[in-house]
Amino acid sequence: MGLTLWPVPGKAKSKLICNAFAAGAPKSAKGSVFFGTEGVMSAFQKAKAKAAAGQEPFFYLDNSYFDKHRGIYFRVTKNALQVDPRGRVSTGERFDRLGVPIKAWRDPLGEDTLLCPQSDDFMKSTLGLKDYDWTREVRSIINTYDRPDLPVRVRHWNRDKLKAAVVLEHELPHCRLVISHSSSASITALLEGVPSISTGPTAAAYHLTGPLTRESFIDPPKPSYEDRYQFASVLADNQFTLSEFSTGVAWKWLEKQ
């Protein structure tokens, strides 16, 4: 049957990246390919169901795991939204080439907990959660912890990812904790020395920081440098340039997983 591409309608970038990925595919490749799911929610949910039933895989493409490399690298996972780092070992070569520093935990940290929601379209189209208000739910959970001395603020979603990254950079000095569902903001915070928690089990960082609990909210986890380095290295192994997509480098990597 081959590959079926499902770029976001009207998004030239989505089509370009899906085509580049397909160009490097072996002739035997089959399954559905997505870069974003807006406008193709039904196709994506059906593709996930087929993968769960063992019928055929889907491939999910998105921007780099690292904010400063958006537009240069694009991540890819088979039958998942983000890579699961558990049990994976990396040499660190690809991460080292990125030149992304892993900073010591900030001391002192700021006072605020920063919530970083993702778009309603992502929550609805990609996760299939219609009418789900992540920010309201997380605030409700935090309220049960009865810690009014730990203030909570929101960095609202911004379609312009470069501007969103700049806002986050300015916010981090004021933060004691960053919380997102599966945003790269959580990864950025971890590497910048600010604790973070990803609430979504599909998030790569979820497996490093654990879920949101009363304990992790009051005393946020601080993984070791070694754990953060290995985590970031696994992420770097699973993202590629457009050239690496079109020449089959990404496919060779996926076939080894």
ABEGO torsion letter per residue (X at the ends): XEBBBBBBBGBAAAAAAAAAAAAABBAABBEBBBBEABGAAAAAAAAAAAAAAGABBBBBBBBBABAAABGABBBBBBGBABBBABGBBBAGAAAAAAGBBBBBBBOBBBABBBBBBBBAAAAAAAAGBBGBBAAAAAAAAAAAAGBAABBBBBBBBBABAAAAAAAAAAAAAABABBBBAABAAAAAAAAAGBBBBBABAABAAAAAAEBBBAAAAABBBBBBAAAAAAAAAAAAAABBBAAAAAAGAAAAAAAAX
